[in-house]
Amino acid sequence: MIEGVRVKQLKMIPDERGRLMEILRRDDKEFIQFGQLYMTTAYPGVIKGWHYHQKQIDSFCTVRGMIKLVLYDAREKSPTHGQVNEFFQGEHHTILVQIPNLVYHGFKCISETEAIVINTITEVYDHKKPDEFRVPYNDPSIPYNWDIQLR
């Protein structure tokens, strides 16, 4: 596991009215501080990546569909420098993945329906000076192939 990454198994609580799932609570060890909560979506097969943040820490939870969330540790002084982590997240695997700052991340919608991702971030998004640094999904400096991998 890339240093600083945390994974929290989430619990779905169904009843006759529907479902409830706590994603991130103030008393969770994964909670750092609240900056903002937002939703992003991806259509089937779409890749959103790569990017990293200098200050912001992300906590991803997919509430509809499925994504393949991929992290790459490019931090030169990190003991896990060069490591890649893959997480399959969504309706069939309800987890929260916390992504440290300076770690590249991206995701691909792998479900047949649009994926809906909820992200709780530690900083407020600054529209004039975004804390977001992007490279293309197929950047050769990141050792990852987004194609389906047969194991």
C-alpha positions, 0 to 999 in steps of 0.5 A: 500500500502506498504510504499514507493511503487509508482504506475504510470498509463501509457498511450498507444498512438496508431496511424496508425504506431504502439504504443508509451508508455512513461515509466519513464521520468526524470521529473516524481516524480517516477524518482530518478536516473539512474543506468541501464535499463534492460529487463527480461522475464518469460515463462508462469507459471514461478515464479521469486522470491523472492529477495530484494536489500539493495540500489537499487530501481526498477521500473518495467513495463511489455510491453508484456504479463501479470505478477502478481508482488508481494511485501512483506514488511519485514522491521521491522521498516516499518509502513507496516511491514508484508504487501503484495501487488499484482499488475497485470501488462502488456498489459491489465494494463499498469502501472509502479510499483516502489519497494523500497529497502529492500522490497521483490519482485517477479513475475509470468507470468500469460499470455499464452505468454512469459512476457517481463519486463523492469526494470529501476534501480537506481544503476549499477549492480555490477557483482562481488558484486551483491546487490541482496538477494534471498530466494525461491519463496515458503519460509515459512517466506513470507506469500504468495501463488503463486497459482491462488486465486479465489476471 
